[in-house]
Amino acid sequence: MARNYAVTGSRSVASPTQTLLGITGATSCRTQLNDLIVGSSATPADNALRFTVQRYTAAGTSTTVTPQALDSADPASTTTAGVNHTVEPTYTTGAVVLDIAMNQRATQRWVATPGREIKVPATAANGLGVQPIHPSFTGTVNATVHFEE
């Protein structure tokens, strides 16, 4: 039976593309992204933002966060997570698997249709990164990721 976990992150963005949150799978299982919520907690304004989810082959350097089990009886996650990247992950060129355009005043949620989850290979250091993309916005962005292993 699958185990489900949640990770949240926020960051004040200082450049047009910085990783907000990353999840890195383990060789023992295939992590599946099945729910993503993105938004901004900055002072409301009319800024256009895009959030992408892209595959990576190296996690970069970040602050580790502990995935929280959605069922408190589940064991600790084998998937690792990081926020506030100081070194960006090594993204796979052209491997954007989700692209969400939104206005800063709105929060967006993506939920996978059953069987259409975004899967991470069971390969060391491979994962998915959530990036806000914008030309000049420097406010705070937020993301919540739910995944299964």
MOLIN-V404265 format. One record per helix or strand of 3 or more residues. SS is the DSSP state (h for helix, s for strand). FROM is the first residue (numbers start at 0). TO is the last residue. If there is no record, write none. Layout:
ss->SS from->FROM to->TO
ss->SS from->FROM to->TO
//
This chain:
ss->s from->3 to->11
ss->s from->16 to->23
ss->s from->31 to->39
ss->s from->47 to->57
ss->s from->60 to->64
ss->s from->79 to->86
ss->s from->89 to->102
ss->s from->107 to->110
ss->s from->126 to->132
ss->s from->139 to->147
//
